[in-house]
């Protein structure tokens, strides 16, 4: 089969597409014929050797796919060959087929496109956990979403609006701000040309109740300062690069709360939570409660280009690889 291979950790441009050995479903496993593979920031970090849980080379990146069941391993009786599914694995998704455990495979609801199925779980699972379990959002609260034009940011806008919040979106480009407004934000802030703290305080009438921050970097402190008294700051990730260092007096003097949001670290400690949230996300997409954007589909040969765009924060919405697409 054809697959994207990372032979050495470093530049995403060094990824190559090669013919590799076809995987085989073993006991308790499912072989999925991949129609779309989501491209995520974690994939880029793994290839660059900058993820906290490294993978030995060579490996095939890609953790989230959608497609059809191609074969079933021993002891798997509750799926049928040809069924539409979404699947997760730590690696292996940027390929024509993927093998993963039965517990990491879910039926893809009718009417949900493969591209959406391959790009919805990571961002929406994190957001649903964050805003309904880790620190439940209350109707009427005002929320600032940083990086609001990216995959996690747009999911946060969508879920927060559905929960009855008033969302201010912050993003660096007109396209990203427009996407966030289309997702339901009532206002948007240009993070390159406006003072984030001042503008958010103006728009919110004195400060927001919650900040959702998947970006980090230099936006962290002004976003924290944009919180109202008693506000909550959600640390979701560091797509902006540097891990911020903030003066804790800003937390102390205004009785603010800093909330860490890392679903991957929670799932092993709470059996059943992953399955619960996955099913909630997929059913929410199917019945129209959630509104994920259609990803831009690219051939496997553009995996490096796609990951570089993510690292450079040049992506609005989502990207996915389709093994059936011809290069060029």
Secondary structure, DSSP 8 states (H G I E B T S, - for coil): -EEEEB-SSS-GGG-EEEE-------TTEEEEEEEEEEE-HHHHHHHHT-SSS---SSB----EEEEEEEEE-TT--S--TT-EEEEE-SS--SBSEEEEEGGGEEE--TT--HHHHHHHHHHHHHHHHIIIIIS---TT-EEEEETTTBHHHHHHHHHHHHTT-EEEEEESSHHHHHHHHHTT-SEEEETTTS-HHHHHHHHHTS-EEEEEES--TTHHHHHHHTEEEEEEEEE---TTSS-----THHHHTTT-EEEE--HHHHHTTSTTHHHHHHHHHHHHHHTTS------EEE-GGGHHHHHHHHHTT--SB-EEE-TTS---
